[in-house]
């Protein structure tokens, strides 16, 4: 072999060795091509994390109200709106109760398991203490309860519905809160409010009472007897 050819062979070998080293440097040590591809595929297939607050409010559980579980009352009813207040207290419109009555309205009542809508005659007004009398939430609530039970009424709940029920009926409940603004707290979720029903032979009388520490409010709705739930 001539000296020139020997030099060409040596140069070619150096070049090939350099190319092999660059290829080795581009691939990390101990990296398997199959593992790298699998990792990329896994990263692509992972679902995106759900956005905060995207979870839907669970649907409220409904327990149908059975009017047949309430005894029929035959007690003599006082003048409308039927509920007598204790001494020292009066409705805000005591001199004009008719102005606080709607001959036909639609209001919800919370039975403890169902938001039941009642269509019929509706009264609502604030309860205030008279001059010389200090308002007592306990006194008014106790006497209202006794007055309703004397008419054969039954208390169904002492609290309002939960947040899920409110969200499921938000527009309708907000409309009621605007129309019957004295009863706003009774139509907000997780609030103190008593709901009663007086079952008559031909109708149902619903009473909702709510109170703060310095004033109360009462709603009375009179409408048809609700349909009993279907038996399975």
Steps between C-alpha positions, in 0.01 A plus 500: 500500500635842413555763763222713350241223519592420858441863599155498335392187686614645832310828442180312408518300822536810714195659330279197560604481863408866548154449352435203727596698808262786411214252460577346841511845664151583364347195674498511885668215680278201585210645291295243310322627187194292585472656849529852362218434253281344772552802728397738225190295425401493869538877532281547195227266623467648853170692531512866590423584861141628546460872542450618856131543576385308193333226705122519464288539814352157581127471435301538823336190637122528499265329744144547380270650762198288595208711618326183618751479784350819647175471699201698380424804715143600580593783736319831454726738312540863610471778247753503219801466519403254775812533720449703819805683635581518873416807707740785440564412136328593177533480125665801343182565297264417787262778392487380140563125482313477170783689331739221600287232334521378141191316378715281278874450525750217470740433785723208602490322835778274623363171634836373617555287191322684220459857383124502446342782299163627620259704288228687683428781742813634668559737791837629617605769742758597757443446873595789728485563873261764623599803708620401844576144392849369430515258210582144601570252223440207735167639621361567154613168359359301791164675488471469121566128533235462769246700298553286189496170687173605667356511147620147430817608326815290486853637483691342212838671521703742710760576231494600136621290208865427421722675245447233233122555513550876479731469198255269325221759543703819517306717253158409642613546861662836425173616343315400818756680717438818303122474498473404868795701624405474869554125472841510334684298766236225482587448134878487540685176566605374846300757695273471803136491392197302615261347248156374608207345321135492609315235307131569448251274326508711183825696512842539659617804695875555509671731749862612481649690793847649524651744746812697581573627850296818455218418257322212337303422186214268413365358176170314469409321177166329443461266205375164377609182674822377338489171318621204704807325356428203277538163668751267341 
